[in-house]
């Protein structure tokens, strides 16, 4: 039997089951029962009953959730009720419910949402259960839950129908809850350190703060094009100029780029800025935030990611980028300081380039090929070339380098940080250099932002800035192989079959 024939058989099977469920829906209504019920006040979750069994045994509770298993044995029936916290067994008896209610209980389908009142007990087989004395249908499930075909023949279906994935896939629920704990932990840690949470514009007249192509939209009333932000940086630094001193934002950013296991056009960033600090302070803060998030999710700082054990406890390894380039690729960073040198190095090492071989692009390619894949344990790769870092402060004694680091874990960038450039004249010169690169074909080069330059002219104190990708941090702490596993609704290409 061909794949197409199997698919048609499965479609017909689902349609038949839907028809059966709709007939049941009509029967509920004929009995005068609303199959899409009202508010239900529950007293406990499934996990609270299981964890507190010694205290709750014999007491009456009210639970609510989705039926995930049904087993009938004559005048007794068992069901598995699932809520956000987990599962609890229901034990329904003819003698407790009476003939009409017991018969109706047996007509429930997997996926139906019910409210149950009953007594906490343990069955003869030792299963903690709720012995049902009353139940209420709260929502009739008209579509059958997917079984053998779901997530096996079409993994992408998990992302397209996340609402179903969350019902049947424990890993997806676990990752969603872990992501929430990660964000809450970061907020708590930053609030405790005197940071204030702010919001900055998503629609911007001038985008900036990263090397990326933006999404463009149009504002009808003002008759002007606007950009979805590609980073949070420049507006947050304006707030440092304004004297807020310690600010952070956890927000969505948008980059018009490719999709991969580590890239989604819409993703979540933490960015923070601390006045009177530098990139060494940001190293310490990065370690602390990641370690605290790991403890919140896993209970410790040792985590397994894709078969490799990682130790996220501070201190992390420090590795100077110039040293790493010399050792791994045999390249001195000064060789790539100008256009001619960058082209020679790219040709000598056969670097695959998807953009003109500018110094910034060649440095990126060298790091991607020779350095980043080898950094498994958490590592601060620091002292980046100025060509790659138009917003970072230069080193006075080594003007081709900046006070910048990237945190690399399991071969992937997790964080990016600077001692922020606060000299408006130097910043203007860097922006001009970026415009020149844009003219030479680099459409990810940074635009010139006159208002940001004006802000710097009012005076920005020495500042440390840090960005951490929330999605990649969640991937790391939940052992997720793809960014689509930790974004609830990732962007997908439309299905050709409709």
C-alpha positions as CSV (number, residue, x, y, z in Angstrom):
1,X,0.0,0.0,0.0
2,X,1.4,3.4,-1.0
3,X,2.0,6.3,1.4
4,X,-0.8,8.2,-0.4
5,X,-3.3,5.3,0.1
6,X,-2.3,5.0,3.8
7,X,-2.8,8.7,4.2
8,X,-6.3,8.5,2.6
9,X,-7.2,5.6,4.8
10,X,-6.1,7.6,7.9
11,X,-8.1,10.6,6.8
12,X,-11.2,8.5,6.3
13,X,-10.7,6.9,9.7
14,X,-10.5,10.3,11.4
15,X,-13.6,11.5,9.6
16,X,-15.5,8.5,10.7
17,X,-14.5,9.0,14.3
18,X,-15.5,12.7,14.1
19,X,-18.9,11.6,12.8
20,X,-19.3,9.3,15.8
21,X,-18.4,12.0,18.2
22,X,-20.8,14.5,16.7
23,X,-23.6,12.0,17.1
24,X,-22.7,11.7,20.8
25,X,-22.7,15.5,20.9
26,X,-26.3,15.5,19.7
27,X,-27.3,12.9,22.3
28,X,-25.9,15.0,25.1
29,X,-28.0,17.9,24.0
30,X,-31.1,15.7,23.6
31,X,-30.6,14.8,27.3
32,X,-30.6,18.5,28.2
33,X,-26.9,18.5,29.0
34,X,-24.6,21.3,27.8
35,X,-21.6,19.6,26.3
36,X,-19.6,22.8,26.6
37,X,-20.1,23.5,30.3
38,X,-19.6,26.4,32.6
39,X,-17.0,27.5,35.2
40,X,-15.8,24.6,37.4
41,X,-14.1,25.3,40.7
42,X,-11.4,22.7,41.4
43,X,-9.7,22.3,44.7
44,X,-6.5,20.4,43.7
45,X,-4.4,19.6,40.7
46,X,-3.3,16.1,39.8
47,X,0.2,16.6,41.2
48,X,-1.0,18.1,44.4
49,X,-3.1,15.0,45.1
50,X,-0.2,12.6,44.3
51,X,2.4,14.6,46.2
52,X,0.0,15.2,49.2
53,X,-1.6,11.7,49.3
54,X,-0.7,11.0,52.9
55,X,-2.5,14.2,54.0
56,X,-5.4,14.0,51.5
57,X,-6.3,10.3,51.7
58,X,-10.0,9.9,52.4
59,X,-10.8,13.6,51.8
60,X,-13.1,15.0,49.1
61,X,-11.4,16.8,46.2
62,X,-12.5,18.5,42.9
63,X,-10.3,18.0,39.9
64,X,-10.6,19.0,36.2
65,X,-8.8,18.1,33.1
66,X,-8.7,16.0,29.9
67,X,-9.4,12.3,29.7
68,X,-6.3,10.5,28.3
69,X,-7.2,6.9,29.0
70,X,-10.4,4.9,29.6
71,X,-10.7,1.3,30.8
72,X,-14.0,-0.4,31.7
73,X,-14.5,-3.5,33.8
74,X,-18.2,-4.2,34.1
75,X,-19.5,-2.1,37.0
76,X,-16.2,-0.3,37.5
77,X,-14.3,2.0,35.1
78,X,-10.9,3.6,35.3
79,X,-9.8,6.8,33.5
80,X,-6.7,8.9,33.3
81,X,-7.3,12.6,33.8
82,X,-4.6,15.0,32.7
83,X,-4.1,18.6,33.8
84,X,-1.1,21.0,33.5
85,X,0.6,19.4,36.5
86,X,0.3,15.7,35.4
87,X,-2.1,12.8,35.5
88,X,-4.3,11.3,38.2
89,X,-6.4,8.1,37.9
90,X,-10.2,8.3,38.2
91,X,-12.1,5.3,39.7
92,X,-15.8,5.3,38.7
93,X,-18.2,2.7,40.1
94,X,-21.8,1.8,39.3
95,X,-22.6,1.7,43.0
96,X,-21.3,5.3,43.6
97,X,-22.7,7.0,40.5
98,X,-26.0,5.1,39.8
99,X,-27.1,3.6,36.5
100,X,-27.6,6.7,34.5
101,X,-24.5,8.6,35.5
102,X,-22.3,5.5,35.2
103,X,-23.6,4.7,31.7
104,X,-23.0,8.3,30.6
105,X,-19.5,8.2,32.0
106,X,-18.8,5.2,29.8
107,X,-19.8,7.2,26.8
108,X,-17.0,9.8,27.3
109,X,-14.3,9.9,24.7
110,X,-10.5,10.4,25.0
111,X,-9.9,14.1,24.8
112,X,-13.1,15.1,26.6
113,X,-12.6,17.6,29.4
114,X,-14.4,16.9,32.6
115,X,-14.7,18.1,36.2
116,X,-14.8,15.4,38.9
117,X,-15.7,15.4,42.6
118,X,-14.5,12.4,44.6
119,X,-12.5,10.9,47.4
120,X,-8.8,10.4,47.4
121,X,-7.9,6.7,47.8
122,X,-5.4,4.1,46.7
123,X,-6.6,1.1,44.6
124,X,-5.7,-2.5,45.4
125,X,-2.9,-2.3,42.9
126,X,-1.5,0.7,44.8
127,X,-2.5,3.4,42.3
128,X,-3.4,6.8,43.8
129,X,-6.8,7.7,42.5
130,X,-9.9,9.8,42.9
131,X,-13.0,7.7,43.6
132,X,-15.7,9.5,41.5
133,X,-18.9,10.5,43.3
134,X,-20.0,13.2,40.7
135,X,-18.7,14.3,37.3
136,X,-19.5,17.1,34.8
137,X,-18.8,17.3,31.1
138,X,-17.0,20.6,30.5
139,X,-16.0,20.4,26.9
140,X,-16.7,17.6,24.3
141,X,-13.7,16.8,22.1
142,X,-15.0,16.5,18.6
143,X,-11.7,15.4,17.1
144,X,-9.9,12.2,18.2
145,X,-6.5,12.6,19.7
146,X,-3.7,11.5,17.3
147,X,-2.1,8.2,18.1
148,X,0.4,6.1,16.1
149,X,0.7,8.4,13.1
150,X,1.1,11.6,15.0
151,X,4.7,12.9,15.3
152,X,6.1,9.9,13.5
153,X,5.3,10.2,9.8
154,X,5.0,14.0,10.0
155,X,7.1,15.6,12.7
156,X,6.3,19.1,11.3
157,X,2.7,18.5,12.3
158,X,3.8,18.9,16.0
159,X,4.7,22.5,15.2
160,X,1.7,23.3,13.0
161,X,-0.8,22.0,15.6
162,X,1.0,22.8,18.8
163,X,-2.3,22.7,20.7
164,X,-2.4,19.0,19.9
165,X,1.3,18.5,20.5
166,X,0.9,19.9,24.0
167,X,-1.9,17.5,24.8
168,X,-0.1,14.3,23.8
169,X,3.6,15.1,24.1
170,X,4.9,15.3,27.6
171,X,8.3,16.7,26.4
172,X,6.5,19.7,24.7
173,X,4.6,20.5,27.9
174,X,7.8,20.2,30.0
175,X,9.7,22.5,27.7
176,X,6.9,25.1,27.7
177,X,6.8,25.1,31.5
178,X,10.6,25.2,31.7
179,X,10.7,28.2,29.4
180,X,8.3,30.0,31.8
181,X,10.5,29.2,34.8
182,X,13.6,30.4,32.9
183,X,12.1,33.8,32.2
184,X,10.7,34.1,35.7
185,X,14.1,33.3,37.2
186,X,15.9,35.8,35.0
187,X,13.4,38.5,36.0
188,X,13.8,37.7,39.7
189,X,17.6,37.7,39.5
190,X,17.7,41.0,37.7
191,X,15.1,42.7,39.9
192,X,17.1,41.6,42.9
193,X,20.2,43.3,41.4
194,X,18.5,46.6,41.0
195,X,17.6,46.4,37.3
196,X,14.2,47.7,36.1
197,X,12.2,46.1,33.3
198,X,11.2,48.4,30.5
199,X,9.6,48.2,27.1
200,X,10.9,49.7,23.9
201,X,9.4,50.1,20.4
202,X,8.9,47.1,18.1
203,X,8.1,49.4,15.2
204,X,11.1,51.6,14.4
205,X,11.9,54.3,11.9
206,X,15.6,53.3,12.0
207,X,16.5,49.7,12.9
208,X,19.8,48.8,14.5
209,X,21.7,47.0,17.2
210,X,22.7,43.9,15.2
211,X,23.8,42.8,11.8
212,X,20.6,41.5,10.2
213,X,18.1,42.3,7.5
214,X,14.8,43.7,8.8
215,X,11.2,43.1,8.1
216,X,9.6,46.2,6.5
217,X,6.0,47.4,7.1
218,X,4.1,50.5,6.3
219,X,2.2,52.9,8.5
220,X,-0.8,54.1,6.6
221,X,-1.7,57.2,8.7
222,X,1.8,58.5,8.6
223,X,2.5,57.2,5.1
224,X,5.9,55.9,6.1
225,X,7.8,52.7,6.1
226,X,8.8,51.2,9.4
227,X,10.9,48.3,10.5
228,X,10.3,45.5,13.0
229,X,13.2,45.7,15.5
230,X,16.1,43.4,15.0
231,X,17.5,44.1,18.5
232,X,16.6,45.9,21.7
233,X,20.0,47.6,22.1
234,X,19.8,51.2,20.9
235,X,16.6,52.2,22.7
236,X,17.8,50.6,25.9
237,X,21.1,52.6,25.7
238,X,19.1,55.7,25.3
239,X,17.6,54.9,28.7
240,X,21.0,54.7,30.2
241,X,21.7,58.1,28.8
242,X,18.5,59.2,30.5
243,X,19.8,58.1,33.9
244,X,17.9,54.8,34.5
245,X,21.3,53.1,35.0
246,X,20.2,49.5,35.1
247,X,17.6,48.4,32.6
248,X,16.5,45.2,30.9
249,X,13.9,44.0,28.4
250,X,12.8,40.5,27.5
251,X,11.2,40.9,24.1
252,X,10.6,39.6,20.6
253,X,12.9,40.6,17.8
254,X,12.6,40.0,14.1
255,X,15.2,39.2,11.5
256,X,14.5,38.5,7.9
257,X,16.8,35.6,7.6
258,X,16.8,31.8,7.0
259,X,15.2,29.2,9.2
260,X,17.3,26.4,10.7
261,X,17.5,24.3,13.9
262,X,19.0,27.4,15.6
263,X,17.3,30.3,13.7
264,X,13.7,31.5,13.6
265,X,12.8,34.8,12.1
266,X,10.9,35.8,15.3
267,X,12.6,35.0,18.6
268,X,13.1,36.3,22.1
269,X,16.0,38.2,23.5
270,X,17.0,39.3,26.9
271,X,19.0,42.5,26.7
272,X,20.3,44.4,29.7
273,X,22.5,47.5,30.3
274,X,24.4,48.5,33.5
275,X,25.9,51.9,33.9
276,X,29.5,52.1,35.3
277,X,30.2,48.4,34.4
278,X,32.2,46.7,31.6
279,X,32.3,43.4,29.8
280,X,34.0,41.6,32.7
281,X,30.9,42.5,34.9
282,X,28.8,41.1,32.1
283,X,30.8,37.8,32.1
284,X,30.0,37.4,35.8
285,X,26.4,38.2,35.3
286,X,26.0,35.8,32.4
287,X,27.4,33.0,34.5
288,X,25.1,33.8,37.4
289,X,21.9,34.1,35.3
290,X,22.5,30.9,33.3
291,X,23.4,28.9,36.5
292,X,20.3,30.2,38.3
293,X,18.1,29.3,35.3
294,X,19.6,25.8,35.2
295,X,18.9,25.3,38.9
296,X,15.3,26.4,38.4
297,X,14.8,23.9,35.6
298,X,17.0,21.0,36.4
299,X,17.8,21.4,40.1
300,X,21.5,21.8,39.4
301,X,24.1,23.2,37.1
302,X,25.2,20.0,35.3
303,X,23.0,19.4,32.3
304,X,23.0,16.9,29.5
305,X,22.6,18.4,26.0
306,X,22.4,16.1,23.0
307,X,24.4,13.4,24.6
308,X,27.1,15.7,26.1
309,X,27.3,16.5,29.8
310,X,27.9,20.3,30.4
311,X,28.9,22.0,33.6
312,X,27.3,25.5,33.7
313,X,28.6,26.4,37.2
314,X,30.8,29.5,37.4
315,X,33.5,30.3,36.6
316,X,33.4,29.5,32.8
317,X,36.5,29.2,30.7
318,X,37.9,32.4,29.2
319,X,39.5,32.3,25.7
320,X,40.9,35.3,23.8
321,X,39.6,35.3,20.2
322,X,43.0,36.4,18.8
323,X,44.7,33.5,20.5
324,X,42.0,31.1,19.3
325,X,42.3,32.3,15.7
326,X,46.1,31.8,15.8
327,X,45.9,28.3,17.3
328,X,42.9,26.9,15.4
329,X,43.2,28.6,12.0
330,X,46.8,29.8,11.8
331,X,45.5,33.4,11.3
332,X,46.7,36.5,13.0
333,X,43.8,38.9,13.4
334,X,45.8,41.7,12.0
335,X,46.0,39.8,8.7
336,X,42.2,40.4,8.3
337,X,42.3,44.1,9.3
338,X,41.7,45.4,5.8
339,X,39.9,44.3,2.6
340,X,42.9,43.0,0.8
341,X,44.0,40.9,3.8
342,X,40.5,39.6,4.3
343,X,40.3,38.4,0.7
344,X,43.7,36.7,0.9
345,X,42.8,34.8,4.0
346,X,39.4,33.8,2.6
347,X,41.1,32.4,-0.5
348,X,44.0,30.7,1.3
349,X,41.6,28.8,3.6
350,X,38.8,28.2,1.0
351,X,36.2,29.8,3.3
352,X,32.7,29.5,2.1
353,X,31.2,33.0,2.0
354,X,27.6,34.0,1.3
355,X,28.5,37.7,1.3
356,X,31.5,39.9,0.1
357,X,34.7,38.9,1.9
358,X,34.9,42.0,4.1
359,X,37.0,41.8,7.3
360,X,33.8,41.3,9.4
361,X,32.5,38.5,7.1
362,X,35.8,36.7,7.1
363,X,36.2,36.9,10.8
364,X,32.6,35.4,11.1
365,X,33.5,32.6,8.7
366,X,36.7,31.8,10.6
367,X,34.9,31.6,13.9
368,X,32.1,29.5,12.5
369,X,34.5,27.0,10.8
370,X,37.5,26.7,13.2
371,X,36.5,27.9,16.7
372,X,32.9,27.8,17.7
373,X,32.2,24.1,16.9
374,X,35.1,23.1,19.2
375,X,33.8,25.0,22.2
376,X,31.5,22.5,24.0
377,X,31.9,23.5,27.7
378,X,30.8,27.0,28.5
379,X,33.4,29.4,27.2
380,X,33.7,33.2,27.0
381,X,35.3,34.0,23.6
382,X,36.5,37.6,24.1
383,X,38.3,40.5,22.6
384,X,36.6,40.7,19.2
385,X,37.9,42.7,16.2
386,X,36.5,46.2,15.8
387,X,35.4,45.2,12.2
388,X,32.8,42.8,13.8
389,X,31.7,45.1,16.6
390,X,30.4,48.5,15.5
391,X,28.8,49.2,18.9
392,X,31.6,48.1,21.2
393,X,34.4,50.1,22.9
394,X,37.9,49.9,21.4
395,X,40.9,48.9,23.4
396,X,43.2,51.9,23.7
397,X,46.4,49.9,23.4
398,X,45.0,47.6,20.6
399,X,42.7,49.7,18.5
400,X,41.9,46.8,16.1
401,X,40.1,45.0,19.0
402,X,37.1,45.8,21.2
403,X,35.9,44.8,24.7
404,X,33.4,42.3,23.4
405,X,32.7,38.6,24.2
406,X,30.4,35.9,23.0
407,X,29.4,33.0,25.4
408,X,29.6,29.7,23.5
409,X,28.0,26.6,24.9
410,X,27.8,23.2,23.1
411,X,29.2,24.9,19.9
412,X,26.5,27.5,19.8
413,X,26.4,31.2,20.6
414,X,24.3,31.8,23.8
415,X,25.2,35.4,24.7
416,X,26.8,38.5,23.3
417,X,28.2,41.4,25.4
418,X,30.2,44.6,25.1
419,X,31.8,47.3,27.0
420,X,29.5,49.7,25.2
421,X,30.9,52.4,22.9
422,X,30.0,55.7,24.5
423,X,32.1,58.1,22.4
424,X,29.7,59.8,19.9
425,X,32.5,60.7,17.4
426,X,33.9,57.2,17.3
427,X,30.3,55.8,17.0
428,X,29.6,58.1,14.1
429,X,32.8,56.9,12.4
430,X,31.8,53.3,12.9
431,X,28.4,54.0,11.4
432,X,30.0,55.6,8.4
433,X,32.2,52.5,7.9
434,X,29.0,50.4,8.1
435,X,27.4,52.5,5.4
436,X,30.4,51.9,3.2
437,X,30.1,48.2,3.7
438,X,26.4,48.4,2.8
439,X,27.4,50.2,-0.4
440,X,29.7,47.3,-1.2
441,X,26.9,44.8,-1.0
442,X,26.6,43.9,2.7
443,X,22.8,44.3,3.3
444,X,23.2,43.4,7.0
445,X,25.5,46.3,7.7
446,X,24.3,48.7,10.4
447,X,22.4,51.8,9.3
448,X,23.3,55.3,10.6
449,X,21.0,56.4,13.5
450,X,21.3,60.2,14.0
451,X,19.0,60.2,17.0
452,X,21.1,57.6,18.8
453,X,24.2,59.7,18.1
454,X,22.5,62.8,19.5
455,X,21.7,60.8,22.7
456,X,25.4,59.8,23.0
457,X,26.3,63.5,22.7
458,X,24.4,64.2,25.9
459,X,26.7,61.7,27.6
460,X,26.4,58.0,28.3
461,X,28.4,56.6,31.3
462,X,30.7,53.7,30.8
463,X,28.3,50.8,30.4
464,X,28.2,47.0,30.2
465,X,25.6,45.5,27.9
466,X,24.5,41.9,27.5
467,X,22.2,39.9,25.3
468,X,21.1,36.3,25.9
469,X,18.9,34.3,23.5
470,X,16.0,33.0,25.6
471,X,15.1,30.3,23.0
472,X,18.7,28.9,22.8
473,X,18.9,29.0,26.6
474,X,15.7,27.0,26.8
475,X,17.0,24.6,24.1
476,X,20.1,24.0,26.3
477,X,18.3,23.5,29.5
478,X,15.6,21.2,28.1
479,X,17.8,19.2,25.7
480,X,15.9,20.4,22.7
481,X,17.6,19.7,19.3
482,X,15.7,22.5,17.4
483,X,14.6,26.0,18.2
484,X,11.2,25.0,16.9
485,X,10.8,22.7,19.9
486,X,11.0,25.6,22.3
487,X,9.0,28.3,20.4
488,X,5.3,27.5,20.8
489,X,4.3,28.7,17.4
490,X,7.4,28.7,15.1
491,X,7.1,30.2,11.6
492,X,6.6,27.4,9.0
493,X,6.2,27.3,5.2
494,X,2.6,26.9,4.2
495,X,1.7,23.3,3.4
496,X,1.3,22.7,-0.3
497,X,-1.4,20.1,0.3
498,X,-3.6,22.6,2.1
